[in-house]
Amino acid sequence: MDFRMDIIIHYLPVLLKGTLLTIGISVVSILFGSILGLGIGFGKMAPKWYLRWPFHSYINFFRGTPLYVQILIVHFGLIPPLYGKTNALITAFVALSLNSAAYSAEIFRAGIQSVDHGQREAAISLGMTSRQAMRFIILPQAIKRMVPAFGNEFIVLVKDSSLLALVAAPEIMYWTNTMKGQYLRIWEPYLTAALIYFILTYSLSKLLNYVERRLK
């Protein structure tokens, strides 16, 4: 098997742009997903079942269906009525954010419920409202415990973003497929993509381990 480095060198600039876009989409998606997930997480902890049901259904839908299908639903079913036409980048941000929100909601719920209930009662006995106790006492402790889970969620998003090539979002796999189509080669495009994803996820794993050690 002859391995042609000239193909990789030729596509390296657009692959780097695709890598930056992959990182950007993943960062924005986990930020919006976390904000939405916090609200969904609180909704799932509502005292009445009929208040919990919509949030519970949202989580079950996005965790129980493939991201592949969710991207297609957003791209062809949601974006055109709202935006007027399909748009790969908007689809990327919306689909990954909605998907991440379902997982973030469970992370928030588990983190909040892991804090001893007595701390909330102690805060209220000192004159705090329930909202103040959540904001100043419970959430700071819960978020510290949630950092590893959110780090793992971000790594998953980086890898899952490869599915966005399906709607022609110009990320890593889009340019990988373009390289394969132009040169009719398999090993150079896909081994290069695999290496880029490995470098990204390995670096993020090391960063996550460092943050965990600092928090301890």
Stockholm file with secondary structure:
# STOCKHOLM 1.0

chainA/1-216         MDFRMDIIIHYLPVLLKGTLLTIGISVVSILFGSILGLGIGFGKMAPKWYLRWPFHSYINFFRGTPLYVQILIVHFGLIPPLYGKTNALITAFVALSLNSAAYSAEIFRAGIQSVDHGQREAAISLGMTSRQAMRFIILPQAIKRMVPAFGNEFIVLVKDSSLLALVAAPEIMYWTNTMKGQYLRIWEPYLTAALIYFILTYSLSKLLNYVERRLK
#=GR chainA/1-216 SS CCCCHHHHHHHHHHHHHHHHHHHHHHHHHHHHHHHHHHHHHHHHTCSSHHHHHHHHHHHHHHHHSCHHHHHHIIIIIIHHHHHSSCCHHHHHHHHHHHHHHHHHHHHHHHHHHHSCHHHHHHHHHTTCCHHHHIIIIIHHHHHHHHHHHHHHHHHHHHHHGGGGGGGTCCSHHHHHHHHHHHHTCSHHHHHHHHHHHHHHHHHHHHHHHHHHHHHC
#=GC SS_cons         CCCCHHHHHHHHHHHHHHHHHHHHHHHHHHHHHHHHHHHHHHHHTCSSHHHHHHHHHHHHHHHHSCHHHHHHIIIIIIHHHHHSSCCHHHHHHHHHHHHHHHHHHHHHHHHHHHSCHHHHHHHHHTTCCHHHHIIIIIHHHHHHHHHHHHHHHHHHHHHHGGGGGGGTCCSHHHHHHHHHHHHTCSHHHHHHHHHHHHHHHHHHHHHHHHHHHHHC
//
